[in-house]
Amino acid sequence: MNKKLFLVLLLVIFLVGQVTWGQSKPIYLNPKVATEKRVADLLARMTLREKLGQITQIESHRLMRDFWNKGPVDPAWLNKVIVRYGVGSILSGGDGAPAPNNIREWVKFTNQIQRATLKTRLKIPVLYGVDAVHGHNNVIGATIYPYNLGLAATFNEELTRKYASLTADEVAATGINWTFAPVLDVAVDPRWGRTHETLGEDPYLVSVLGAAQIAGFQRSKKVAACAKHFIGYSAPESGLDRHPAYISERDLYEIHLPPYYAAIRANVATVMINSGAVNDVPVHASKKLLTELLRGRMGFKGLLVSDWEDVQKLVTYHQYAKNLDQALILAYNAGMDLNMVPMDVSVIDRLETLVRKKKIPITRIDEAVKRILRIKFQLGLFERRIVDPKLAEKIIGSQESKKLARTLAQQSIVLLRNQDNILPLSKQTKSILVTGPSADSLSRLCGGWTIHWQGAEEAELKGQTVLEAIQNKIDSDSTITYFDQVHNTKKLVQLAKEADQVVVVVGEKPYAEQEGDNPQLRLSPMEEKLLTTLQDNNISFVLVVVAGRPLILPKGEEAADAIVWAFLPGTEGGSAIADVLFGDYNPSGRLPITFPSKVVKFPVAYYYRENQTTPLYEFGYGLSYTTFKYSNLKVPIKAKAGNPVEISVTVKNNGELMGEEVVLLYLQHNTKNITPLRKTLQGFKRVSLEPGEEKTVSFRITADQRKIFNVNKLQWVEEPGEITVKIGDLSRKMLIE
Ligand code: GLC
């Protein structure tokens, strides 16, 4: 047989093999087949029990011998949950780490779970979620980035996207494929215990940075993002976590929904439901919000997951359902797809009974199952469910992540006061006294959901505290005194008087959720006493505040000669704070949230039409070590409705130091017949300027950005009329016809 004929024969055998294997291999296991065909093929093969397993999410600790023992996986529980009950999703909540908590153990843990799925009939991989909300923060060794409120103070869309992208790479490398982030709740009440998790009070800023995080998290297509918590979670009437919220139609559409519209435009894969109640209906039971609004009006097509135990809480907390059966019926029929149970697989038995009794239509179950299967196919989980620990060890805690975290921490720091330019300090300062409970703590720089739900042990974190960073900054012949016996006020005053410079670092202990509620917006009594002791003795000092929210300080803006607000800057935050204190970084952060002068009836956000009090510091405020001058604001005198407009302004650095300015563009509608919000942010750009340098910054404002919400029509409309454009201390009017 000549060679040519032999090759032809080989090719024929190969092609025939391909076709037959292709035919024998189920369609859904063929990655070359379109996702929707794979979903349809797999759904058609599934039993009811297999479907119900897919729409159930169980906490990782349920796979261990005695649940919270943090010990090794229990093969019996692993088999029961993953193989016998076919649970399709696992989460590690605030304390869901394997023990010991290290990168290799995380990879071993997730690989064990995914290997167990290969023992199931259809071999459907697990969708595994964690709260990677400021880095891969559950894993010891991961870089902890600034929390969202600080990230928002950077007004840096590009680095926000990059942070999310690097974090997603770390999450995927540990075999996890879903992060419950970004938080898109708009911070309308700083008393709320989760303000630090938000991207601030402005709907436009939250929308832009939230969409940037979604793009970053989902860039590699290995991790699904999760916009949370839909909707109105950040607006409890009392300011206390999960308390009832009463939200007008206008506030719903003008304040709370825009970030979710942006998330949907950014193709966010999943949305998590708000645990609370809005206008007396628990959101988990609200078909109006979860189906009619989120699906019908807003067009969300992804997966809708409950929050922790929130189906049960319809009975136990909201007393809205008389028992768990009714709660399951309410939640699934309202539109929830995946139930974060998270403790008890027997809910699947209960669900089977309800579906067989047609209390929950099988069409509703199938719709939910399709959404979770679709994500699993899109993430490539059927083809790539086991991960390599070596990659995880290489990228988690990388120099790249540390460098980015430090840059973001630097840019997140807001200089609120700098009396007589006391800052930056000289590195040759002879003697510095450092005091305050946040001066020598990494855990306080990171806040909650760091290694543990309520924050990390000091030994679990790597990085420089503020004290260590100052020690490494100043000259060797300078002396640093660290005094932590702050109740010994006599000694404190004596040391303060002896030192050339005093740096006080206060703030909040780590917290998560309701543990973070702070109805009075105050520091601890000990920290207030520390400040008032120094104030009463006329001690000049620099105050650094490490807090996840605005706080009301003794003597307010005159609390200290210089006030540096660092929010929760993460494991590189100590270094970044020292960079700012000693001028190695010129502060450029701007407030993403209004600082109230006292506790009043909230909200006090800058855009509200009538604010009862003058804020201590308004949204967008922040000082630099240099000064910037705005000129030449160009705004078209007239523009046609529907058309974008080009706006530009010149910014000049009038000082002696290089600096970065955040240029903020606001629109103020002077329309009469609809009561729009006051000025609203509609553009922001960071610009870097050498001393004396000037640049022109341009914005394109679309017609959508000029629309206001007509509450009668429930529509965003562009009204002809006059709009004032405001940038810096300049403003110009334009007429929309
Ligand atoms: C929590 C939080 C939610 C988090 C979830 C899983 O209760 O409300 O933000 O994603 O549980 O940890």
Boltz pocket constraint, residues with backbone or C-beta under 6 A from the ligand:
constraints:
  - pocket:
      binder: B
      contacts: [[A, 91], [A, 92], [A, 93], [A, 94], [A, 131], [A, 180], [A, 228], [A, 275], [A, 307], [A, 308]]
      max_distance: 6.0
